[in-house]
Amino acid sequence: MIKISAFIFCLLPAIGLISCSDENKSEYGEIEIEFDNVVGDDDLALNTSSEVYTNSAGESYKVTTLRYYISNIVLKKNDGSSFSDTVSPDGSKGFYLIDESDNGSQHIHLENVPVGDYSEISFTIGVDATTLNQSSQTGPLNPADGMFWNWNSGYIFVMIEGISTNSSDPSKEILYHVGGYKTDTSDPSLANNLKSKTLSLGTEPALVRGDMTPEIHMIVDVDKFFASPHQIRFSENPVQDVPAENAKIADNYVNTFIVDHIHN
């Protein structure tokens, strides 16, 4: 009897440790964010055989490349508290390159999110180069990925390329490489095209639990890149890769991000 009592006494601390561990684990969960690129009511398709899309100016086009950076993600709870995704100065954390040609890149997975009911999401479209360590860029910010200009202009925030018979470019190319994180009166080609977006998650919040991983389904409508508040005509400005030139299209694409629904 004494031996059994002693065994139970020794076992209690171990049970306590397991219980505490389970309790701590349940305080955090995970969340998924899907970026679903579309054109109007249709899923975006790259490299179609013909120019299947039409912009607001009535010009037909097809898309060959769509890539953009998302960073500085913040989730806000119903009670006003928030979770901020960790951002690393070397680019290894907190920066996400969404690439239409890579389905895996269109799903952002956040871990160690405090449990709760989240009703709002905020993020930056682009990369603020002032927050980075200039001697080391890794992960999605690796210059080898082709989204980097130089330290004067920084990263390309949004890259969209395609073909349009209406393009005034001799090769009928359409190309918009949008970047620029600062202005300089001595250089009129520069512009600050960093954009931030805050969106309500609607009437049904994202429920983060230890055993529940919600998914925020985000729609990005490429057609709106060229529509509002500025109409972009391929016949007039088909190729733009200077920050100041792309201020209008940056104003447009910030409005293309829409929370469609939540999977709880």
N, C-alpha and C positions, 0 to 999 in steps of 0.2 A: 504493500500500500504506500509505504514511504517512497519507494522507487518510482511508482507511478506519479505521485504528487510532485516529486522532484522533476520528472520528465515534463509534466504539464507546465510547471513553473518556468523551466528553461525554454519551453516552446512559445510561451506568451510573448516575449520580446520579438521573436521572429515573426509571429503573426502580426504584431503591431507594426513592424517595419514594412511588411507586405501591404497592410491596410493603408499606411501612410503613402506608400509608393503609388498604390492604385488611386488614392484620393488626389495626389498631386497630378497624376497623369490625366485625370478627368477634368482638371482645370483648364486644359488646353485642347484644341482641336485643329482641324485643317480646313482649307477652303480652296475651291477651284474657280478660276475666272477664264471663260472661253471667249475668244475674240473671233466672231463669225463674220468674215468679209462678204459683203453682198453688193449687188448693183440693183437698186430698186427692190423688186420682189424675188429676184433670182440670186442664187449663190454665185459668187464670183468664180469665173473659170478663166484660167490663164491660157494663152497661146491658142485661142480658138481659130478655126480655119478661116473664119470671116469676121468682119467687124460687127459683132452682135449687139453692141451697146450704142446708145445715142445720148449725148450730153444735152443740157438744157438749151443750147444754141442750135440744136438739130443736127449736130455733127456726129457721124458714126465713128466708132473706135473699138479696138480690142486692147486688152491689157496683157503684157508679157511679164511684168514684175510689179509686186507690191510688197514693201517691207516698211516697218516703222517700229520705233522704240517706245516702250512704256516704262516709266520709272516712278519712284516716290509714291507708291501705293499706300493709301490710308483708308482704313475701314472704321466707320463710326457706328457705335451702338445706339440703341434707343435711349439709353440713360445719359448720353452725351459723352461718354468715355470713348477712346479710340485705340486702334492698333495701327502702328506704322511699320511697314515692311523695312527690314534692315537694308541700308544702302552702304556698300563698301567703296572706299575711294579708288580701289584698283579695278572696280567694275565687276568683281566676281559675284556680288550679291546686289539685288535690288534693281537691276537693269534687265529688260526683256526685249529681245528682238523678235517681233512677230513677222513671220514670213509666210506668204500665201502658198509658196511651193513646199513648205514644210509643215505638215499638219500638227506635228508634235509641238512646234513653237507657238501654236495658237492657244495652248492651254497653259496657264500660269497656276502653279501649285504653291500655296503658302502654308507653312507649318508653324507650330507654336503660337497659334492664334488663340487668345483667351476666349473661353466659352461665352456665349451671349447671343443676343438678337441684334444683328447688324442691319441698319436701315439706310446706309449711305456709303458711297465709295468715291474717293478722289484719287487722281493720278496725274502725272505729267506726260505729255506727248513730246518725247525728245530726250536729250541728254544735256544737263547743265555741266559744261566742262569745267566750270570754276570749282566744282566739288571733287574733281578727280585728281589723282596723283599722276602727273604728266609723264612720269618715267615708267609707269606700269599699267597697262590696260589689258585685262584678261576677260575670259568668258565672252558674253555677247558684245563686249566693247573692243574685242580684238580688231585692230586695224585691217587685218587680213580679210575680214568679212566684207570689205568694200563699202563700208558705211562711214568712212572717216575721210575728211578733207585735210585739215591741218590744224595747228593750235591757234591759228588766227580765226578760222571759221568754225572749227570743231567738227562735230559729227553731223551726218545727214540724219535728220529726224524722221523724215518720211521720204520714201523713194517710190515713185510710180512711173512706169515706163510702158509704152505701147506703140500702136500704129494707128494712123487715121488718114484716110484718103483726103480729108479736109485740111490736113496739116500743111502749113506753108514751108515746112522744112523740106529740103530737096529729097531726103530719104523717106519722107512721110512719117517720120518718127514723132512721137510725143514723149517728152521727158521732163519730169518735175522732181528735182532733188532739193528738198526743203531743209534748211538748217539755219544756223546763226543764233548765238546765245547772248550777243552784246551789240551795242551801238558804239560808234566812234565818229565824232564830227570830222575827223581828218580822212575818213574813208567812207564815202557814201554808199559803197557796195554792201556794207555790213548792216545787219538788222537783228533785233532780238525776236526770234520766232518761236521761242519756248511757249508752249501753251499748257495750261492746267485745266482739268475738267472735274467737276463735282456732279454726281448723279444720285438721285434717290433710287433706292432699290424697290420702290413701290409700296403697296399696301401689305405685302407679305415679305417680312424681313428674311435675311439669310440666317438660319439657325445653326450656329456652330456649337457642336457638342463633342464630347470625347469619343462618342461612337457614331457621329453624324458629320458628313462632309458635304456641305451645300455647294452648288455650282451657280455662279453668276453668268448668265448667258448674255454676252454683249454683242450687239450688232454694229458693224461699221459699214456704212453705205458709201461706196466709192463714187457713185454718181453725184453725191453732194459735194465732193471735192471740187467740182467744177461749176457749182450752181449758185450758192448763196452764202453770204451776202454779195459776193462778187461773181459775176458770170465770166468764166474762163473760156475763151475761144481758141481752138486749135489753129484756126486760120490766121490768128493774129500773134499768139504767143505760144508756140508749140514746144519750145525747149527753153527751160529756165533752171539754172543751177547756181544762181547768185542769191545770197540771202535777201537782199533788198528787193529783188525781183519777185520773190516768192512770198512776200508778206500777205498778199491777198489770198493765195491758196491756203496759207496757214490759218487765216481767219475763217476760211471755209471748213477745213477738215476738223477743226475743234468741235463743230456741231454735228459731225457724222457719228459720234459715239452715243449709242442708245442702249440702256438696259432693257432687254426684251422680256426676260422672265428669270425666275429663280427655281432651281431644282433643289428641293430640301429632302 
